[in-house]
C-alpha cells in the first residue's frame, strides 16, 4: 500500500510452508516482500532434528531471489540485497534464510541501503509501433494491468481509447486498482474462457500495458488455453518492470494530444436503500451486497475483494462509490482476503478497510481477525455465507463432472455442522452480527463504519 517492501519473520521450513499459499499470491501480485526464514544452526543440521527440512527448495517456489548467509559478517550485506531484490522487477518476493548461529555472531554490521534502478524507460520505437496499432483501421484492444491501474495511467488509457476507438480492458484479476466516481472505469476481461474469447473476438491488435497475455484460468475439455485470437498480433508496450505510466503517456501524446478523457465509464452515484434509488430490499444477494457496499463506502477507503462467487455484483455496485482502492486476488490461492485487509489497515491506519469475504475462503486465515482485534484495526469484514465452495461446484460442472455423486458433492459443502462465523469472530475479540436481509446488512455496515476497530458481519444467503 505504501510502495515499500513488507517483511515476514518465519520459523524454519514449516513456518515458511504455512505462508506459501499467500506468498504465491504475493508473487503473482508482484508485491515486494522480504522473507526472513530462521534455520537451525549450521552444526545442528546434520542431526536431522524434527524441524529440519529443505528450506531452500520451499523458498524457490515463491521467491525471485533467495540467499543463505554463511558468516555473521554477511548478514547485513545480504539483508540489504534482499530489500533491493524485493523492490526490483516491479516487485518481487525475496527470501533470506538465516541460520541461528550466523545470526548469533557478533561480527555483523548494518549495511548501507542498496540503490534500486527506476523502472526502465520504454523505447520510442515501441511507443510508435503501439500508437500505430491502436490508431489504425483494424480493431484493437488495450489491456491494462499492474501499475497501469493507478489513476494517472487510467486517465491516459481513457484518452487513448477516446481518440483511437480502441477498447480498453483490465486484467481479470488485479492486485490493486484505483477506482470510484470521477475515475475512468473499464470492463474486466472475463474469468470464464468463453466470455473472454467473446470480448476479444475480432481483435487484430492486442496491446499489453503492465498486463500478461491472457490465458484460461484452467484447462477445459475442448477449449483453448490461449485466449488471444489466432489472427491477432500481440504488442508489449510495457512489462511490470518498465515505466508503464510513462509509456502510456507517450502513446497518448502521439494519438491524442490535448484530448479530453472520454472512454472511461463513470458509474452512478450510489443511492440509499429501498425506495431511494439504491438497492432493492429483501434477502441477501450477490448484486445486493455490491449495491449496499457501494452506498456506504467511505471516500479514500480500501475495498478488499475475496467474495469469489458472491462477488459478481461487487464491481458494478461500487463503480460509482467515492474514490477508493480495490485490492483483488491475482494468484488464485484462497485465503488472502483477511490477511490483505489486515495489512492494508496496518499500512494505512487513516483509511477504513472493507473486506468482502467468502465463507470458504475465510476459513483458511480466520485467525487474522485476532490480529485485527489485538491491533485495533479499522476493518469491517462482510463474510458472505452460502455455506459451500460455490466456485468449485461451478468448476465441477465445467469439466463435465455434473451432477457430482454424493461423496463428491459433500466435499464442496460447508455444512453439517454449520460454521458459526459470528461465534468465531467474537472468540477472536471482534464484534460480530449475522444478517439475512439487505436492510439489515446496510444498517450493520453503516454502524461499523462509524465505530473504531474491527467488526464482522455475516451475510447469509437465502436457503442457507
C-alpha positions as CSV (number, residue, x, y, z in Angstrom):
1,X,0.0,0.0,0.0
2,X,2.9,2.4,0.7
3,X,5.2,1.3,-2.1
4,X,7.8,-0.2,0.3
5,X,8.6,-3.9,0.9
6,X,6.7,-5.7,3.6
7,X,8.6,-8.2,5.7
8,X,7.9,-11.6,7.3
9,X,9.7,-13.5,10.1
10,X,9.1,-17.2,9.7
11,X,10.2,-20.2,11.7
12,X,12.1,-22.8,9.7
13,X,10.6,-24.8,6.8
14,X,7.2,-25.4,8.4
15,X,6.8,-21.7,9.2
16,X,7.6,-20.9,5.6
17,X,5.2,-23.6,4.5
18,X,2.4,-22.0,6.5
19,X,2.8,-18.9,4.4
20,X,3.3,-20.4,1.0
21,X,-0.2,-20.0,-0.4
22,X,-0.3,-16.3,0.2
23,X,3.3,-15.9,-0.7
24,X,2.2,-17.4,-4.0
25,X,-0.5,-14.8,-4.3
26,X,2.0,-12.1,-3.4
27,X,4.4,-13.3,-6.1
28,X,1.6,-13.1,-8.7
29,X,0.6,-9.7,-7.5
30,X,4.2,-8.5,-7.7
31,X,4.1,-7.4,-4.1
32,X,7.6,-6.6,-2.7
33,X,8.2,-8.8,0.3
34,X,11.3,-9.8,2.3
35,X,11.0,-13.1,4.0
36,X,13.4,-13.8,6.8
37,X,13.3,-17.5,7.5
38,X,15.2,-18.8,10.5
39,X,17.0,-22.1,10.2
40,X,18.8,-24.5,12.5
41,X,22.4,-23.7,13.5
42,X,24.8,-24.9,10.8
43,X,26.4,-27.5,13.1
44,X,22.9,-28.8,14.2
45,X,21.5,-29.6,10.8
46,X,23.3,-32.9,10.4
47,X,21.4,-34.3,13.4
48,X,18.1,-34.2,11.4
49,X,16.1,-32.6,14.2
50,X,12.3,-32.7,14.0
51,X,12.0,-29.3,12.3
52,X,14.8,-29.9,9.8
53,X,13.6,-29.5,6.1
54,X,14.8,-28.3,2.8
55,X,14.0,-24.6,3.2
56,X,15.9,-23.6,0.1
57,X,13.7,-25.8,-2.1
58,X,10.5,-24.4,-0.5
59,X,11.7,-20.8,-0.8
60,X,12.4,-21.2,-4.6
61,X,8.7,-22.0,-5.3
62,X,7.7,-18.4,-4.4
63,X,10.9,-16.4,-4.4
64,X,12.6,-14.5,-7.2
65,X,15.7,-14.1,-5.0
66,X,16.9,-16.3,-2.2
67,X,20.2,-16.4,-0.3
68,X,21.7,-18.1,2.8
69,X,24.4,-16.1,4.6
70,X,27.2,-18.3,5.9
71,X,29.0,-15.8,8.2
72,X,27.8,-13.2,10.6
73,X,29.6,-10.5,8.6
74,X,27.5,-11.3,5.6
75,X,24.1,-10.8,7.2
76,X,23.9,-7.0,6.9
77,X,25.0,-7.0,3.2
78,X,22.7,-9.9,2.3
79,X,19.8,-8.2,4.0
80,X,20.4,-5.0,2.0
81,X,20.5,-7.1,-1.1
82,X,17.2,-8.8,-0.2
83,X,15.4,-5.4,0.2
84,X,16.8,-4.3,-3.1
85,X,15.7,-7.5,-4.8
86,X,12.2,-7.2,-3.4
87,X,12.0,-3.6,-4.8
88,X,13.2,-4.6,-8.3
89,X,11.5,-6.2,-11.2
90,X,8.2,-4.4,-10.5
91,X,8.0,-6.0,-7.0
92,X,9.2,-9.5,-6.0
93,X,9.5,-11.9,-3.1
94,X,13.0,-12.1,-1.7
95,X,13.9,-14.8,0.9
96,X,16.8,-14.6,3.3
97,X,17.5,-17.9,5.1
98,X,19.2,-17.2,8.3
99,X,21.0,-20.0,10.3
100,X,20.7,-19.5,14.0
101,X,24.5,-19.5,14.7
102,X,25.1,-17.0,11.9
103,X,22.6,-14.6,13.4
104,X,24.1,-15.1,16.9
105,X,27.5,-13.9,15.7
106,X,28.9,-10.6,16.9
107,X,30.8,-9.7,13.7
108,X,27.7,-8.4,11.8
109,X,27.2,-4.8,10.9
110,X,24.4,-2.7,9.4
111,X,24.8,-2.3,5.7
112,X,24.0,0.8,3.6
113,X,20.8,0.6,1.5
114,X,21.3,-0.6,-2.0
115,X,20.5,1.6,-4.9
116,X,17.5,0.4,-6.9
117,X,17.1,1.1,-10.5
118,X,14.0,3.1,-11.5
119,X,11.6,1.4,-13.9
120,X,13.1,1.1,-17.4
121,X,12.0,3.6,-20.0
122,X,10.1,2.1,-23.0
123,X,11.9,2.7,-26.3
124,X,10.4,5.3,-28.7
125,X,10.1,2.7,-31.5
126,X,7.9,0.6,-29.2
127,X,5.7,3.6,-28.4
128,X,5.4,4.4,-32.1
129,X,4.5,0.8,-33.0
130,X,1.8,0.7,-30.4
131,X,0.4,4.1,-31.3
132,X,0.1,2.9,-34.9
133,X,-1.6,-0.3,-33.9
134,X,-4.1,1.4,-31.7
135,X,-4.9,4.2,-34.2
136,X,-5.1,2.0,-37.3
137,X,-8.1,0.7,-39.2
138,X,-8.0,-2.8,-37.6
139,X,-9.8,-3.5,-34.3
140,X,-7.5,-3.1,-31.2
141,X,-7.7,-3.7,-27.5
142,X,-5.6,-2.1,-24.8
143,X,-5.2,-4.4,-21.8
144,X,-4.2,-2.9,-18.6
145,X,-2.6,-4.5,-15.5
146,X,-0.2,-3.8,-12.6
147,X,1.0,-0.2,-12.5
148,X,-1.4,0.8,-15.3
149,X,-4.3,0.5,-12.8
150,X,-3.4,3.7,-10.9
151,X,-5.4,6.8,-11.7
152,X,-2.8,8.7,-13.9
153,X,-2.4,5.7,-16.1
154,X,-6.1,5.0,-16.3
155,X,-6.7,8.6,-17.4
156,X,-4.0,8.2,-20.1
157,X,-5.6,4.9,-21.2
158,X,-9.0,6.6,-21.3
159,X,-7.7,9.4,-23.5
160,X,-6.1,6.8,-25.9
161,X,-9.4,4.9,-26.1
162,X,-11.4,8.0,-26.8
163,X,-9.0,9.2,-29.6
164,X,-8.4,5.9,-31.3
165,X,-11.6,3.9,-30.8
166,X,-9.6,1.1,-29.3
167,X,-11.4,-0.8,-26.5
168,X,-9.7,-0.7,-23.1
169,X,-10.0,-3.6,-20.7
170,X,-8.3,-4.5,-17.4
171,X,-6.9,-7.9,-16.5
172,X,-9.4,-10.3,-14.9
173,X,-7.5,-10.3,-11.6
174,X,-5.9,-7.1,-10.4
175,X,-3.7,-6.7,-7.3
176,X,-4.7,-3.0,-6.9
177,X,-6.8,-0.6,-8.9
178,X,-7.8,3.0,-8.1
179,X,-11.4,3.3,-8.9
180,X,-14.7,5.1,-7.9
181,X,-16.6,8.2,-9.0
182,X,-14.7,10.5,-11.3
183,X,-12.1,7.9,-12.2
184,X,-12.1,6.1,-15.6
185,X,-13.5,2.6,-15.3
186,X,-13.2,-0.2,-17.8
187,X,-14.6,-3.7,-18.1
188,X,-12.5,-6.6,-16.8
189,X,-11.5,-9.4,-19.1
190,X,-13.9,-12.3,-18.3
191,X,-13.0,-15.1,-15.9
192,X,-14.5,-17.9,-18.0
193,X,-12.7,-18.6,-21.2
194,X,-15.7,-18.3,-23.4
195,X,-16.5,-14.9,-22.0
196,X,-13.0,-13.7,-22.6
197,X,-13.0,-15.1,-26.1
198,X,-16.2,-13.3,-26.9
199,X,-14.7,-10.0,-25.6
200,X,-11.6,-10.4,-27.8
201,X,-13.3,-11.8,-30.9
202,X,-12.3,-9.9,-34.0
203,X,-9.4,-8.1,-32.3
204,X,-6.4,-7.8,-34.6
205,X,-4.1,-6.0,-32.2
206,X,-3.8,-6.6,-28.5
207,X,-1.6,-4.1,-26.6
208,X,-0.3,-5.2,-23.2
209,X,0.4,-2.4,-20.7
210,X,1.6,-3.9,-17.4
211,X,-0.6,-6.9,-18.2
212,X,0.2,-10.5,-19.2
213,X,-1.1,-12.1,-22.4
214,X,-4.4,-13.6,-21.4
215,X,-4.8,-17.4,-20.8
216,X,-7.6,-19.5,-19.4
217,X,-7.5,-19.9,-15.6
218,X,-7.9,-23.7,-16.0
219,X,-7.9,-26.1,-18.9
220,X,-11.3,-27.3,-20.0
221,X,-12.3,-30.1,-22.4
222,X,-12.4,-28.9,-25.9
223,X,-11.4,-25.3,-25.1
224,X,-8.1,-23.5,-25.9
225,X,-5.8,-22.3,-23.1
226,X,-4.5,-19.3,-25.1
227,X,-7.3,-16.7,-25.2
228,X,-5.7,-14.5,-27.9
229,X,-7.5,-14.8,-31.2
230,X,-5.4,-16.8,-33.8
231,X,-5.2,-13.8,-36.2
232,X,-4.4,-11.2,-33.5
233,X,-1.0,-9.6,-33.1
234,X,0.2,-9.0,-29.5
235,X,2.2,-5.9,-28.8
236,X,4.0,-5.5,-25.5
237,X,4.0,-1.8,-24.6
238,X,5.5,-2.2,-21.2
239,X,6.1,-5.1,-18.7
240,X,5.8,-4.8,-15.0
241,X,9.4,-3.8,-14.5
242,X,9.1,-1.0,-17.1
243,X,7.7,2.5,-16.8
244,X,4.2,1.7,-17.7
245,X,2.8,5.1,-16.9
246,X,5.5,6.9,-18.9
247,X,4.8,4.6,-21.9
248,X,1.0,5.2,-21.8
249,X,1.5,8.9,-21.5
250,X,3.9,8.8,-24.5
251,X,1.4,6.8,-26.6
252,X,-1.3,9.3,-25.5
253,X,0.8,12.3,-26.6
254,X,1.1,10.7,-30.1
255,X,-2.6,9.7,-30.7
256,X,-4.5,12.2,-28.5
257,X,-2.5,15.4,-27.8
258,X,-4.8,17.6,-25.7
259,X,-7.8,15.2,-26.0
260,X,-10.2,15.1,-23.1
261,X,-10.9,11.9,-21.2
262,X,-13.9,10.1,-22.6
263,X,-13.5,6.4,-22.9
264,X,-14.0,5.6,-19.2
265,X,-17.3,4.8,-17.8
266,X,-18.1,6.7,-14.6
267,X,-20.6,4.9,-12.5
268,X,-23.8,6.4,-11.0
269,X,-23.7,7.9,-7.6
270,X,-24.8,5.2,-5.1
271,X,-28.2,5.8,-3.6
272,X,-29.7,4.9,-0.2
273,X,-31.5,1.6,0.3
274,X,-35.1,0.7,-0.6
275,X,-37.0,3.4,-2.3
276,X,-34.2,5.9,-2.5
277,X,-32.7,4.8,-5.8
278,X,-30.1,2.5,-4.2
279,X,-30.7,-1.2,-3.8
280,X,-33.9,-3.2,-3.5
281,X,-35.0,-4.5,-0.2
282,X,-35.1,-8.2,0.5
283,X,-32.9,-11.2,1.0
284,X,-29.1,-11.2,0.7
285,X,-28.0,-11.4,-2.9
286,X,-24.7,-11.0,-4.7
287,X,-25.9,-8.0,-6.6
288,X,-27.5,-6.5,-3.4
289,X,-24.2,-6.9,-1.5
290,X,-22.4,-4.8,-4.1
291,X,-25.1,-2.1,-4.0
292,X,-25.1,-2.0,-0.2
293,X,-21.3,-1.6,-0.1
294,X,-21.3,1.0,-2.8
295,X,-23.9,3.0,-1.0
296,X,-21.8,3.4,2.2
297,X,-18.2,3.0,1.1
298,X,-16.2,6.0,2.6
299,X,-14.1,8.2,0.4
300,X,-10.4,7.1,0.5
301,X,-11.3,3.6,1.8
302,X,-9.7,0.3,0.8
303,X,-12.0,-2.4,-0.6
304,X,-10.7,-6.0,-0.4
305,X,-12.4,-8.5,-2.6
306,X,-12.3,-12.2,-1.9
307,X,-16.0,-12.8,-2.3
308,X,-15.4,-15.3,-5.1
309,X,-18.9,-16.4,-6.5
310,X,-20.6,-13.9,-4.2
311,X,-18.7,-11.1,-5.7
312,X,-20.4,-11.0,-9.1
313,X,-22.2,-7.7,-8.2
314,X,-19.4,-6.1,-6.2
315,X,-17.6,-4.3,-9.0
316,X,-20.9,-2.9,-10.6
317,X,-22.3,-1.8,-7.3
318,X,-19.2,0.1,-6.3
319,X,-18.0,1.7,-9.6
320,X,-19.7,5.0,-8.7
321,X,-18.8,4.9,-5.0
322,X,-16.4,7.6,-3.6
323,X,-12.8,7.2,-4.8
324,X,-11.2,4.1,-3.2
325,X,-8.6,1.4,-3.8
326,X,-9.7,-2.1,-4.7
327,X,-7.4,-4.9,-3.7
328,X,-8.1,-8.0,-5.7
329,X,-6.9,-11.6,-5.9
330,X,-4.2,-12.4,-8.5
331,X,-2.9,-15.8,-7.6
332,X,-5.9,-18.0,-7.1
333,X,-4.9,-19.4,-3.7
334,X,-7.9,-18.7,-1.5
335,X,-7.5,-17.3,2.0
336,X,-5.8,-14.0,1.2
337,X,-8.7,-11.6,1.9
338,X,-8.5,-11.3,5.7
339,X,-4.6,-11.0,5.8
340,X,-4.6,-8.5,2.9
341,X,-7.3,-6.4,4.7
342,X,-5.2,-6.6,7.9
343,X,-2.0,-5.5,6.1
344,X,-3.8,-2.6,4.4
345,X,-5.1,-1.4,7.8
346,X,-1.7,-1.6,9.3
347,X,-0.1,0.3,6.4
348,X,-2.9,3.0,6.2
349,X,-4.4,3.5,9.6
350,X,-6.2,6.6,8.4
351,X,-8.2,4.7,5.8
352,X,-11.2,2.4,6.5
353,X,-10.9,-1.1,5.1
354,X,-13.9,-3.1,4.0
355,X,-13.3,-6.7,3.2
356,X,-15.9,-8.8,1.4
357,X,-15.0,-12.4,2.0
358,X,-16.4,-15.8,1.0
359,X,-17.1,-18.1,3.9
360,X,-15.0,-20.9,2.5
361,X,-12.0,-18.7,1.8
362,X,-12.3,-17.1,5.3
363,X,-11.7,-20.5,7.0
364,X,-8.1,-20.6,5.7
365,X,-7.0,-17.5,7.6
366,X,-9.7,-16.7,10.1
367,X,-7.1,-16.1,12.8
368,X,-6.4,-12.7,11.1
369,X,-9.4,-11.5,13.0
370,X,-7.4,-11.9,16.2
371,X,-4.7,-9.6,14.8
372,X,-7.3,-7.0,13.9
373,X,-8.7,-7.1,17.4
374,X,-5.3,-7.0,19.0
375,X,-4.1,-4.1,16.9
376,X,-7.4,-2.2,17.0
377,X,-7.5,-2.1,13.2
378,X,-10.4,-0.3,11.4
379,X,-11.5,-3.3,9.3
380,X,-15.1,-4.2,8.5
381,X,-15.4,-7.8,7.2
382,X,-18.5,-9.0,5.4
383,X,-18.5,-12.8,5.3
384,X,-20.9,-14.0,2.6
385,X,-22.2,-17.3,3.8
386,X,-23.5,-19.6,1.1
387,X,-22.1,-22.5,3.1
388,X,-20.5,-24.1,0.1
389,X,-17.4,-23.9,-2.1
390,X,-19.5,-22.4,-4.9
391,X,-16.6,-21.8,-7.3
392,X,-15.7,-25.5,-7.1
393,X,-19.3,-26.5,-7.8
394,X,-19.1,-24.4,-10.9
395,X,-15.8,-25.9,-12.0
396,X,-17.1,-29.4,-11.4
397,X,-19.8,-28.7,-13.9
398,X,-17.4,-27.1,-16.4
399,X,-15.3,-30.3,-16.6
400,X,-18.4,-32.4,-17.2
401,X,-18.4,-33.9,-13.7
402,X,-22.1,-32.8,-13.3
403,X,-24.0,-33.9,-11.3
404,X,-21.4,-35.0,-8.8
405,X,-22.0,-38.1,-6.8
406,X,-23.0,-37.7,-3.1
407,X,-19.4,-38.2,-1.8
408,X,-18.0,-35.5,-4.2
409,X,-20.9,-33.2,-3.5
410,X,-20.3,-33.4,0.2
411,X,-16.7,-32.4,-0.3
412,X,-17.9,-29.0,-1.6
413,X,-20.4,-28.2,1.3
414,X,-19.6,-26.1,4.3
415,X,-22.4,-27.6,6.4
416,X,-23.1,-30.4,8.8
417,X,-22.2,-28.7,11.1
418,X,-22.9,-25.1,10.0
419,X,-19.9,-22.9,10.8
420,X,-20.8,-20.3,13.4
421,X,-18.8,-17.4,11.9
422,X,-20.2,-14.9,14.4
423,X,-19.1,-17.1,17.4
424,X,-15.6,-17.5,15.8
425,X,-15.3,-13.7,15.3
426,X,-16.3,-13.0,18.9
427,X,-13.9,-15.6,20.1
428,X,-11.1,-13.7,18.4
429,X,-12.3,-10.5,20.0
430,X,-14.1,-8.9,17.0
431,X,-17.8,-7.7,17.5
432,X,-20.0,-9.6,15.0
433,X,-23.6,-9.9,13.9
434,X,-25.4,-12.1,11.4
435,X,-27.9,-10.6,8.9
436,X,-30.3,-12.2,6.4
437,X,-31.7,-9.1,4.5
438,X,-30.1,-6.2,2.6
439,X,-31.7,-3.7,5.0
440,X,-30.0,-5.4,8.0
441,X,-26.7,-5.5,6.1
442,X,-26.9,-1.8,5.2
443,X,-27.6,-0.9,8.8
444,X,-24.8,-3.1,10.2
445,X,-22.3,-1.8,7.7
446,X,-23.1,1.8,8.3
447,X,-22.9,1.3,12.0
448,X,-19.5,-0.4,11.8
449,X,-18.1,2.4,9.7
450,X,-18.8,4.9,12.4
451,X,-17.1,2.8,15.2
452,X,-13.4,2.4,15.6
453,X,-11.8,-1.1,15.5
454,X,-12.7,-4.2,13.6
455,X,-16.2,-5.6,13.0
456,X,-17.6,-8.6,11.2
457,X,-21.0,-9.0,9.5
458,X,-22.1,-12.4,8.3
459,X,-24.4,-12.0,5.3
460,X,-26.4,-15.3,5.0
461,X,-27.6,-16.1,1.5
462,X,-31.2,-17.4,1.2
463,X,-31.8,-21.1,1.9
464,X,-28.6,-21.4,4.0
